[in-house]
Amino acid sequence: MSASVFPVRAASGAASYVSTFGAPRSGGRTHQGVDIYAPRGSAVLAVSDGYAQPISGTLTGLGV
C-alpha cells in the first residue's frame, strides 16, 4: 500500500481542501474540480509521475 500525499505543502501547514465535484453551478454546469486552499507561494507537489501546468480561464481562478 502506498502512502497518501496531499499535493500542496504550505509553509504554515494551513492547506485544506473542499470536494464539491459535481455540485451544481450557474447555467446548468457542474463543478469539475476539487478546491485546494493554501497561502500564496505554497509548493505544489507531484503525487505521481507527470507534469503540472498552470491553467487560466474565466471560471478557473488559479488552476493547475
N, C-alpha and C positions, 0 to 999 in steps of 0.2 A: 504494500500500500504506500502511495506517495503522500508526502505532506502537503497540506493546503498552503497556498501562497496568496496573500492579499496583494493586488497589483499596484499598490501605492505605498510608499514609505514616507510618511510625514515626519519631519524633524520633531514635532511636538507630540507625535503619537495620536493626533486628533483626527485621523482619516476615518470616514464611515461611508456606508452605502445605503441606498434605498432601492429595492427592486419593485418597480411598478410596471414591469414589462407587460405589454398587452392592455394597459389601462386606457380608457377612452380619452381621446383628445379632440380638439375642435375639428370641424369639417369631416367628421366620420373616420378620422385616423385613429390609430392606436400607438401607444408608446413602444418604440422599437429598441430600447436600450435599458441599461442599468445605470443609475446615477451614483457617482462616487464623489464625495466631498472631501477636500483636503486643502490646506493652505497653499497659496500660490508658491511655486518653486519646489513642491514636493516631488520626489523621484517617482517615475513610473517604472515598474518592474516587469520583466518578462516572466510569464508563467509557463511558457513553452517556447520552443524554437520559432523564430519568425521575426517580423518587423512590426513596430508600432509607428504609425504616421498620424500627424495631426490632420483633422478634417474641419471644415467650416461650412456654414450654411445658415440660413435664416432661422432654422429650428434647432441647430446643433449646440449652441453655446461653445464651450471649449471641449471639442471632441477629439478622441483618439481612437 
